[in-house]
Amino acid sequence: MTIRDGIRISESVINQTCRCMEIILVNDCCTDGSPDIINVYAAKDERIVTLSQTNRCVSAARNAGLSIAKGELYFSEQSNCG
């Protein structure tokens, strides 16, 4: 999955009318502009929390997001940069 796919998925989630959700976008050391893109989204929507980490792996990125999540229900979607 490319960053474009990830953006499309993120936009679908962001466009939900539910305001009581937290959206955590984790950048796992992508160099394709992903950090800038997710920061733009975070600046536009208070539900979005961003997190960056060194290139560790999909599982580590998911776990990092879960470690800061405040909710009781979780959904995870991934896109690989590049």
N, C-alpha and C positions, 0 to 999 in steps of 0.2 A: 504494500500500500504506500502511496506517495504522500507527500505533504499536502498536495491538492485534495486527495481523498480524505485525509485527516481534517482539513479545513471544512470540507463539505459535511462531514459527520459533526464536527464541532458546531457549525452554523445551524444544523438541524436541532441540536440540543439547545443551543443558545436561543433559538427562535421559539422555544416552548414558552407558553404563557405563565407557567408555574414560577412564581418568584421565590418560593421557599426551597430552592435547591442550590447546592454548592457545586460548582464546576471546577475541577482541578485539572489543569493542563500541565503535564510534565514534559520538559525538554530534556532528553537524555543525550546531550552533547551533539545535537545536530548542527551542521554547518551550512544548511541550505536556506537560512533566513527564518527558520522556525521561531527562534527566540523573539525576534522583532515582531513577527506575526502574532504570537500569543500575547505579547505585551500590549499590542494595539487592541486586541479583544478585551483584555483585562481592564484597560483604561475606559472602555465603553460600557462595561457591565460589572456591577459590583458583586455579582454572584461568582465571578471567575477569580480563582487563585492560581498563580503560576509558580512553578517550581523547576529549577534547573539543577542538573547533576552531571557528573562526569560520565562518560560512556560506560555504563555498567551492564545493562541488558533490560529487556522488556519486563521481566519479573521484578527486578530491582526498582524500575521506574514505577510500576504498579504499586509495589509495597511502599515506596516513598510517598506516593499520593494517598494511599490508605492511612499512612501514619499521621497525616495532618487532617484527614477528613473528620468532619463533625457529625455527619449523619448516621442513620441506622441502616439505610439501604444503599447499595453500591452498584454501579454499572461501570464496566471498563471497556474501552475501545482503544485500539492501538493503530498507529501508522508509523511506518519506518521512514526516516528521512532518506532522501536520495532517489 
